[in-house]
Amino acid sequence: MRRCRLALALMTSLAIPGFASAATAKKGTTKTELPDCSAVTFDGSNLTEEENDYFFSNQKDISTAQILRFALGRDAILADFYTRRKGADFNADVLKIKDLAKQKGLALQMTHDLTVAENARIEQNKNHKWTKDTADTLFCRIDAIGDTATNSYNIYATSYLKGLKAKQEAMHGQVGYFDVTVNDCTISKSIDTGNRYSTVKPDPDARFLTVNATFKNTDNEGRLPLEGSLFISKDDKNFKFDTTETIMSDGYGIRLRSLNPLIKLNTKLVYKVPNELSGEVYWKPGRNAENKKLWCTYLPSA
């Protein structure tokens, strides 16, 4: 009976993300109860054909959601297994994803992807009948995500990391006379410069997207970088923002400053974007004959 309640609690945790870690905790304690996966058969041979088919249809969404919850520091069954391993070797791809989550622009994309995976998983779980064996299988397949050897459950970390690295690489490129890098992209309701005269106050209808960028002049004479435009893609339509906020504070804007050869400029370019938009964001630096766009972040719904 207790194990049946455990299975029910687990399913509740899968349907309600915030309960992902606490669902299996004993009442009145903070210790999470996890199965001994060395004693669990979780290759599917202990399940019915229907349950195996169900797991197969859910496997990517469940694994991706657990990987991203762990990476973003959310409650996660995978995080509980990581703690139980007590410093033992853990899947390097999962840890790399967690490290990349420190970059705010990438973390916003990961948060979006987590929402997509969890919504798909919840939709699949609506009418499924769970059993004790299903619960043990699910727990131990999540545990297997942390294994260092490639298996059917941690391949999603490898695949996701590949896509994340592709976005990271797309944050850098040669644009005209300049080697340009998007160091990060952040979203905020206001811009606090530390000076009340240059602080940008909130706008109830908009947010501010800040591109932290570095320009390096690779030519043999002085060249002037230009701020360029921001593009937000939604429903197969591109919205272009080519006006930045004027912020009279060190570290913001370009202000017609020419760069000598091989000199770098690190600056923050601030664009006001409407609350009604969400989607993938690219930045196209100025003086850009090839129209090269650098990846920035994912703008969430306001």
C-alpha positions in Angstrom: 0.0 0.0 0.0 2.8 2.4 0.9 4.5 1.8 -2.5 1.2 2.5 -4.3 1.0 5.8 -2.5 4.6 6.5 -3.6 3.6 5.8 -7.2 0.6 8.2 -6.9 2.9 10.9 -5.3 5.3 10.5 -8.2 2.6 11.0 -10.8 1.5 14.1 -8.9 5.1 15.4 -9.0 5.2 14.8 -12.8 2.0 16.7 -13.3 3.0 19.5 -11.0 6.6 20.5 -11.6 7.2 22.2 -8.3 6.6 18.9 -6.5 9.2 17.0 -8.4 11.6 16.6 -5.5 9.3 16.7 -2.5 6.8 14.2 -3.7 8.6 11.2 -2.3 9.7 12.7 1.0 8.5 11.0 4.1 5.9 13.0 6.0 7.6 15.2 8.6 11.1 14.9 7.1 13.1 16.5 4.4 14.8 13.2 3.3 13.7 12.0 -0.2 13.0 8.3 -0.6 14.6 6.9 -3.7 14.5 3.3 -4.9 17.6 1.1 -5.0 18.0 1.0 -8.8 20.5 -1.8 -8.6 17.6 -4.0 -7.5 15.1 -2.6 -10.1 14.6 -4.1 -13.5 13.9 -1.0 -15.6 14.8 -2.1 -19.2 11.1 -2.6 -19.9 11.0 -6.4 -19.5 9.0 -6.0 -16.4 6.3 -3.9 -18.0 3.4 -4.6 -20.2 3.5 -3.8 -23.9 1.1 -0.9 -23.3 3.3 0.5 -20.6 6.5 0.1 -22.7 4.8 2.0 -25.6 3.7 4.7 -23.2 7.2 5.1 -21.8 8.7 5.2 -25.3 6.3 8.1 -26.3 7.2 10.0 -23.1 10.9 9.2 -22.7 12.3 12.3 -24.5 10.0 14.8 -22.7 10.6 13.2 -19.3 14.4 13.0 -19.7 14.6 16.5 -21.2 12.5 18.0 -18.4 14.6 16.4 -15.7 17.9 17.5 -17.3 16.7 21.1 -17.6 15.2 21.2 -14.1 18.5 20.0 -12.8 20.5 22.5 -14.9 18.3 25.4 -13.9 18.4 24.6 -10.2 14.8 23.6 -10.0 13.4 20.7 -7.8 14.1 17.5 -9.8 14.3 13.8 -9.1 17.6 13.9 -11.1 19.0 16.4 -8.5 18.1 14.0 -5.7 19.9 11.1 -7.4 22.9 13.5 -8.0 23.0 14.2 -4.3 22.8 10.5 -3.4 25.8 9.7 -5.6 27.9 11.8 -3.2 30.5 13.1 -5.6 30.7 10.0 -7.8 31.3 10.6 -11.5 28.2 12.1 -13.2 27.3 12.5 -16.8 29.5 15.3 -18.2 27.0 16.5 -20.7 24.4 17.1 -18.0 26.9 19.1 -15.9 27.9 21.1 -19.0 24.3 22.1 -19.6 24.1 23.1 -16.0 27.2 25.2 -16.4 25.8 26.9 -19.5 22.7 27.8 -17.6 24.8 30.4 -15.8 24.6 32.5 -19.0 21.3 34.3 -18.8 20.5 34.4 -22.5 20.9 30.6 -22.7 19.0 30.1 -19.5 16.0 31.8 -21.0 16.1 29.4 -23.9 16.4 26.5 -21.6 13.5 27.7 -19.5 11.4 27.9 -22.7 12.4 24.4 -23.7 11.6 23.1 -20.2 8.1 24.5 -20.5 7.6 22.9 -23.8 8.8 19.5 -22.6 6.7 19.6 -19.4 3.6 20.7 -21.2 4.0 17.8 -23.6 4.6 15.3 -20.7 1.6 16.5 -18.7 -0.6 16.2 -21.8 0.5 12.6 -22.2 0.0 11.8 -18.5 -3.7 12.8 -18.4 -5.3 9.4 -18.7 -2.5 7.0 -18.0 -2.9 4.4 -15.2 0.3 4.1 -13.2 1.6 1.1 -11.3 4.3 0.4 -8.7 6.6 -1.1 -11.5 6.0 2.0 -13.6 7.0 4.3 -10.8 10.2 2.3 -10.0 11.0 2.2 -13.7 10.6 5.9 -14.1 12.7 6.7 -11.1 15.6 4.5 -12.2 15.5 5.7 -15.8 15.9 9.2 -14.5 18.8 8.0 -12.3 20.4 6.5 -15.5 20.5 10.0 -17.0 23.5 10.6 -14.7 25.5 7.6 -15.8 28.8 8.4 -17.5 28.3 5.6 -20.1 25.9 6.4 -23.0 22.4 4.8 -22.6 18.9 5.3 -23.8 18.1 7.9 -21.2 21.1 10.3 -21.2 21.4 10.5 -25.0 18.9 13.4 -24.8 21.4 15.4 -22.8 24.0 14.8 -25.5 21.6 15.9 -28.2 20.4 18.9 -26.2 23.9 20.1 -25.4 24.8 19.9 -29.1 21.9 22.3 -29.9 22.9 24.6 -27.0 26.5 24.8 -28.2 25.3 25.7 -31.7 23.4 28.7 -30.3 26.5 29.6 -28.2 28.7 29.5 -31.4 26.1 31.6 -33.2 26.7 34.4 -30.6 30.0 35.2 -32.3 31.1 36.2 -35.8 33.1 38.4 -38.1 30.9 41.4 -39.1 32.4 43.8 -41.5 35.6 45.2 -39.9 34.8 43.8 -36.5 35.0 40.6 -34.7 31.7 40.7 -32.7 30.7 38.6 -29.7 27.4 38.6 -27.9 28.5 38.0 -24.3 25.0 37.7 -23.0 21.4 39.0 -23.5 19.2 39.9 -20.5 15.6 41.0 -20.0 14.5 43.5 -17.4 11.6 45.8 -16.6 14.0 48.8 -16.0 17.6 49.7 -16.4 19.5 50.5 -13.2 22.8 52.2 -14.0 23.5 53.1 -10.4 22.9 56.8 -11.2 19.3 58.1 -10.7 19.7 60.6 -13.5 20.5 57.9 -16.1 18.3 55.0 -14.8 15.6 54.0 -17.2 12.2 53.6 -15.5 9.7 50.8 -16.1 7.2 51.0 -19.0 4.0 49.0 -18.2 3.7 48.0 -21.8 7.3 47.0 -22.5 10.5 45.3 -21.4 14.1 46.1 -22.0 16.4 43.7 -23.8 20.1 44.4 -23.2 22.7 43.0 -25.5 26.1 42.8 -23.8 28.5 42.8 -26.8 32.2 43.2 -27.6 33.5 44.7 -30.8 37.1 44.2 -31.9 38.4 46.2 -34.8 40.3 43.7 -37.0 41.2 46.2 -39.7 44.5 48.1 -40.0 42.9 51.5 -39.4 40.3 53.1 -37.1 36.7 52.0 -37.8 33.4 53.0 -36.3 31.1 50.3 -35.0 27.3 50.8 -35.2 24.6 49.4 -32.9 22.5 47.6 -35.5 19.1 46.0 -35.1 17.3 43.5 -33.0 15.0 40.8 -34.5 12.3 38.9 -32.7 10.8 35.9 -34.5 7.2 35.0 -33.7 4.7 32.9 -35.8 7.1 33.0 -38.8 7.2 36.7 -38.8 10.3 38.9 -38.0 9.9 42.1 -36.0 12.8 44.6 -36.4 13.9 47.0 -33.7 16.6 49.4 -34.9 16.4 52.1 -32.2 18.3 51.7 -28.9 17.6 53.5 -25.7 19.8 56.6 -25.0 21.5 55.9 -21.7 24.1 58.4 -20.7 26.2 56.2 -18.5 29.6 54.4 -18.8 29.3 51.0 -20.4 26.2 51.8 -22.5 25.9 52.6 -26.2 28.6 53.5 -28.8 28.1 57.2 -29.3 30.1 57.5 -32.5 33.4 56.3 -31.0 35.8 55.0 -33.6 38.0 52.0 -32.5 41.7 51.9 -33.4 43.1 48.7 -35.0 42.9 45.6 -32.7 41.2 47.6 -30.0 38.1 46.1 -28.2 34.9 47.9 -27.1 32.6 46.2 -24.6 29.2 47.8 -24.3 25.6 47.3 -23.5 22.9 48.1 -26.1 19.4 48.4 -24.8 16.3 47.9 -26.9 12.7 48.4 -25.7 10.5 45.5 -26.8 6.7 45.2 -26.3 5.2 42.9 -23.8 3.0 41.3 -26.4 6.0 39.7 -28.2 7.8 36.5 -27.4 10.1 34.3 -29.4 13.7 33.8 -30.5 15.9 36.9 -30.6 18.7 37.7 -33.0 20.9 40.8 -33.1 22.3 42.2 -36.4 25.3 44.5 -35.7 25.6 47.6 -37.9 28.0 48.0 -40.9 26.9 44.5 -41.9 27.0 44.0 -45.7 26.4 40.3 -45.3 23.3 40.8 -43.0 24.8 38.5 -40.5 22.7 37.9 -37.4 24.0 36.7 -34.1 21.9 34.6 -31.7 20.8 36.4 -28.6 18.2 34.6 -26.4 14.6 33.5 -26.2 12.2 36.3 -25.1 9.5 34.7 -22.9 5.9 35.8 -22.7 5.5 38.8 -20.4 
